[in-house]
C-alpha cells in the first residue's frame, strides 16, 4: 500500500525531483513551498510522512517541525529533514529539534526513496519491489535511446533533475551551466535537441537561441526553453518568436516534460 507523503520544499528543482521519484515509486505526493503552507496541508490531510527542507520562507523547517510535534494529532507523523548539512552539529540540531531522520543534499536519486521509506511501515514501502523490476520496466520510453539532448542551465539542481530524468528515459544527455560552453558543445556534438534556461549570467537563453538559429550547422536542431523565472507571457512570446519549438515553465510534471521532449522528435 503506497503512502501519502507531504513534501515541503521551496526550491523548484528539488521539489520536482522528489515528487518524480516518489510518484514513480507509487506513492501519492502532496506539496508545499514553505513551512506555513506545509503545516496547513498536514493538518488538513494527515500524511503518512513529511519530507521537509530547513531553510524556507514563511516558517522554516525547524519552526514547522516544532509545530507538528506540538500538535497531538500530528506528532506521530515521521518527519525527514532534507537539507545540505555542513557540520555534525547541524545534524544533531535537526534531530534534537524533532526531525526523525535527515537526507543530505544534493539528493541522490538512486538512494532517495529507500532512505525515505525507512520511516514507513513495511506494507507502505515500495523500494524493494522497484529494485526487482527489469531495466525495461524501470526505464520507460526506451525508443529514445540514441538521441542526444544538450541541456544548459546555470543552476546545478536543475541540471541534476533533467539529467536524471532524461537519462532514465533512454536519452544521451550532455549538460553545461553556460550558454557559451553550450554553443561550443552543440558545434562538437550536433545534438538532437537543445533545452535551455532563459535567465543566465553573461549570455541569456534568448542570445543563445539567436546564435543557434544563425548557425548553418545548428539552426535545424529543435530548441526548448525551460525556465523557473522568465515565466510571463511576454517572455514566452519572445522565446517562440526567436524560433523555440516550445517554452516551458517550472515547476512542471516530469511526465509532461518527457511528453514535450518526445513531441520534438515526431515528424
C-alpha positions in Angstrom: 0.0 0.0 0.0 1.6 3.3 -1.1 2.0 6.2 1.3 0.8 9.8 1.2 3.9 11.9 1.5 4.0 15.6 2.1 7.0 17.4 0.5 7.8 20.9 1.8 10.5 22.5 -0.3 10.9 26.0 -1.8 13.5 25.0 -4.5 11.5 24.1 -7.6 14.1 21.7 -9.0 14.5 19.8 -5.7 10.7 19.7 -5.4 10.3 18.3 -8.9 12.9 15.7 -8.4 11.4 14.4 -5.1 7.9 14.4 -6.5 9.1 12.5 -9.5 11.0 9.9 -7.5 8.2 9.2 -5.0 5.4 9.2 -7.6 7.4 6.9 -9.8 7.6 4.5 -6.8 3.9 4.5 -6.4 3.4 7.0 -3.6 0.9 9.9 -3.6 2.6 13.2 -3.0 1.3 16.5 -1.5 3.4 19.6 -2.0 4.1 22.9 -0.2 6.7 25.6 -0.8 7.0 26.9 2.7 6.5 25.7 6.3 3.3 27.6 6.9 1.6 26.1 3.8 3.0 22.7 4.7 1.6 22.9 8.3 -1.8 23.7 6.9 -1.7 20.8 4.5 -0.5 18.4 7.2 -3.5 19.5 9.4 -6.0 19.0 6.6 -4.6 15.8 5.1 -2.7 13.9 7.8 0.0 12.5 5.6 1.9 9.3 6.4 5.3 11.0 6.2 6.6 14.6 5.9 9.8 15.5 3.9 10.8 19.0 4.8 13.6 21.4 3.8 15.2 23.5 6.6 15.7 26.9 5.0 12.4 28.2 3.8 10.4 31.4 3.8 7.2 31.9 5.9 8.2 29.4 8.6 11.4 27.4 8.3 11.8 23.7 8.8 12.7 24.0 12.5 9.6 26.0 13.2 7.4 23.6 11.2 8.7 20.5 12.9 8.1 22.1 16.3 4.5 23.0 15.4 3.9 19.4 14.1 5.3 17.8 17.3 3.3 20.2 19.5 0.0 19.0 17.8 -1.4 15.9 19.4 -3.0 14.8 16.1 0.2 15.2 14.1 3.1 14.5 16.4 3.3 10.8 15.5 3.9 11.6 11.8 7.6 10.9 10.9 9.4 13.9 9.6 12.6 13.8 7.4 14.8 16.8 7.0 16.2 17.3 3.5 19.0 19.8 3.6 22.7 20.5 3.0 24.3 19.9 6.3 27.8 21.3 6.6 28.7 20.1 10.2 27.9 17.3 12.5 26.4 19.8 14.9 23.8 20.7 12.4 22.7 17.1 12.1 22.3 16.9 15.9 20.4 20.2 15.9 17.9 18.8 13.4 17.3 15.6 15.3 17.1 17.5 18.6 14.5 19.8 17.0 12.2 16.9 16.4 13.1 15.5 12.9 13.2 11.7 12.8 15.8 11.5 10.2 17.6 13.5 7.5 18.7 13.3 3.9 21.6 15.4 2.7 21.5 17.5 -0.5 22.3 17.1 -3.3 19.7 14.4 -3.4 20.9 11.0 -4.7 18.1 9.7 -6.9 19.2 6.1 -6.7 19.0 6.1 -2.9 16.4 8.7 -2.0 13.2 6.6 -2.0 14.8 3.8 0.1 16.1 6.4 2.5 12.7 8.0 3.0 10.9 4.7 3.2 12.9 3.6 6.3 10.4 5.6 8.3 7.3 4.0 6.7 5.6 0.8 7.8 6.8 -2.3 5.8 3.5 -2.5 4.0 3.9 1.0 2.6 7.5 0.5 1.3 7.9 0.1 -2.5 11.7 0.4 -3.0 12.4 -3.4 -2.7 9.8 -4.1 -5.3 11.0 -1.4 -7.6 14.6 -2.7 -7.4 13.4 -6.1 -8.7 12.0 -4.6 -11.9 13.9 -5.2 -15.1 15.7 -2.4 -16.8 13.0 -2.1 -19.4 10.3 -1.9 -16.7 12.1 0.7 -14.7 13.1 2.9 -17.6 10.3 4.0 -19.9 10.5 5.4 -23.4 13.4 3.2 -24.4 12.7 4.0 -28.0 14.5 7.3 -27.4 17.8 5.5 -26.8 20.5 7.0 -29.0 19.0 10.5 -29.2 21.1 13.2 -27.6 19.9 16.2 -25.6 22.1 19.2 -24.8 20.9 20.9 -21.6 22.1 24.3 -20.4 21.1 25.8 -17.0 23.2 27.8 -14.6 21.5 26.1 -11.5 23.1 22.8 -10.7 19.9 21.4 -9.1 18.0 21.9 -12.3 20.7 20.1 -14.3 20.7 17.2 -11.8 16.9 16.8 -12.2 16.8 17.0 -16.0 19.9 14.8 -16.5 18.5 12.1 -14.2 15.0 12.3 -15.8 16.2 12.1 -19.4 18.9 9.6 -18.8 16.4 7.3 -17.3 14.1 7.8 -20.3 16.8 6.5 -22.6 18.4 9.7 -23.9 22.0 10.6 -24.1 22.5 13.8 -22.1 25.1 16.5 -22.3 24.9 19.3 -19.8 26.6 22.6 -19.0 26.0 25.7 -16.9 26.8 28.4 -19.5 25.4 29.3 -22.9 28.9 29.9 -24.2 30.0 26.4 -23.5 26.7 25.0 -24.7 27.3 26.6 -28.1 30.7 25.0 -28.3 29.3 21.6 -27.3 26.5 22.0 -29.9 29.0 22.5 -32.6 31.0 19.5 -31.5 28.2 17.0 -30.9 25.3 18.2 -33.1 22.6 17.1 -30.6 19.1 16.1 -31.5 17.5 18.6 -29.1 18.7 21.6 -27.1 16.9 22.6 -23.8 17.9 25.9 -22.3 17.3 28.1 -19.3 16.4 31.7 -20.1 18.0 33.8 -17.3 21.7 33.0 -17.1 24.8 35.1 -16.4 26.8 36.5 -19.3 24.7 35.1 -22.1 20.9 34.7 -21.8 18.9 31.9 -23.3 17.5 34.4 -25.9 21.0 35.3 -27.0 21.9 31.6 -27.1 19.0 30.6 -29.3 19.7 33.5 -31.6 23.3 32.2 -32.1 22.0 28.7 -32.7 19.5 29.8 -35.3 22.2 31.9 -37.0 24.5 28.9 -37.5 24.0 26.9 -40.7 25.0 23.7 -39.0 22.8 24.1 -35.9 19.7 26.0 -37.0 17.5 23.0 -37.6 18.0 21.5 -34.2 14.8 21.7 -32.1 15.1 24.1 -29.2 13.1 24.2 -26.0 13.1 26.8 -23.2 12.7 25.5 -19.6 12.6 28.3 -17.0 11.8 28.9 -13.4 11.9 32.7 -13.6 11.1 34.2 -17.0 7.5 32.9 -16.9 5.4 35.8 -18.2 3.5 35.6 -21.5 5.8 38.3 -22.9 8.8 36.1 -22.1 7.1 33.1 -23.7 6.2 35.1 -26.9 9.8 36.3 -27.2 11.2 32.8 -26.9 8.8 31.4 -29.5 9.4 34.3 -31.9 13.1 33.5 -31.8 12.4 30.0 -33.1 11.9 27.9 -30.0 9.7 24.8 -30.5 8.3 25.2 -27.0 8.5 27.4 -23.9 8.0 25.5 -20.6 7.8 26.9 -17.1 8.9 25.2 -13.8 7.5 23.6 -11.8 6.5 21.1 -14.4 5.3 17.5 -14.0 8.2 15.2 -15.2 5.8 13.2 -17.4 4.6 16.4 -19.1 8.2 17.4 -19.7 9.0 14.0 -21.2 6.0 14.2 -23.5 7.0 17.7 -24.6 10.5 16.4 -25.4 9.2 13.4 -27.3 6.9 15.6 -29.4 10.0 17.4 -30.7 11.1 14.2 -32.4 7.8 13.5 -34.2 7.8 14.0 -37.9 
